[in-house]
Amino acid sequence: MLIKPTIEQINSYREFAYNLSQDLSKSSFPTYVDGIKTKEDFMRIIDRALDSNDTDILFYQEDDEILGWIQYYWIDEDKYIGIEIFNIERNSKNAIDEFITYINDKFDDYQLCFGFPKENIDVISHLKELGYIKSEVSDVFTLDMNKYEIKEEDKNIIEVNKNNYSDFKILHDKHQDMYWNSDRLYPALLGQTKNKWHMYIYYEDNKPIGNIYFTYAGNMMEVFGIDIEENNDIIKALLIKALNKTKEDGIEYMTIFTEKDESKIAKEIGLNYICEYILYINKDF
């Protein structure tokens, strides 16, 4: 069953939860085996949850034994629920069932998103059995920016601003099935979001062909997406632009979720493969 832990229980089981995070077969995303996020980072998000009005912690328990730690957050205006920690030692299918029931009772018609490494076979197979939608399958790469040397940039790449955002929007509106759609990214462009965003467009004969958009959170950059029909040269040029900017800004690490040709280019550039990420959702946006 699920229980609301006391502060004493939370402090007693922090190490237990962190140890589970080091096993891809028993943990969720965000992963803590990427060589970037530390044990201190893991403890920090627990502390943040304790001071938050939109994050909660639950324990999964069987026969008075604590088997798992679940930490989730919600965004009421978007009717969205995301997972920060879903680390279960065993019987994870039962934990999933109880958590879904708990969420459905507490939140009316919210989108529930589960991101797990491919290695967490029990959870992934069970979400499929439950009829959840496989929304994304991506390869996860990271890079220590201290090991990156700035490369020559393609002069066809221009930074996005208010004047050319319509060009960015043309490309990005083809991918509206994501949280960071064009409407949400525009305030990010204006600096109105918590973390700083950067966006660039690749032009060919004054026509927008592709774009890239990424954000900084602390000492890490994350590429959220590249909007382009398959063109390896342009994808590579956009990635190099993003990496150069990240290096210039003194950010220490980067991460990106890729697929198909993007994955090949990530390996070619020298990024480090971590694992495969699989996202299941209960309904589309």
Order of alpha helices (4+ residues) and beta strands (2+ residues): beta-alpha-alpha-alpha-beta-beta-beta-alpha-beta-alpha-beta-beta-alpha-alpha-beta-beta-beta-alpha-beta-alpha-beta
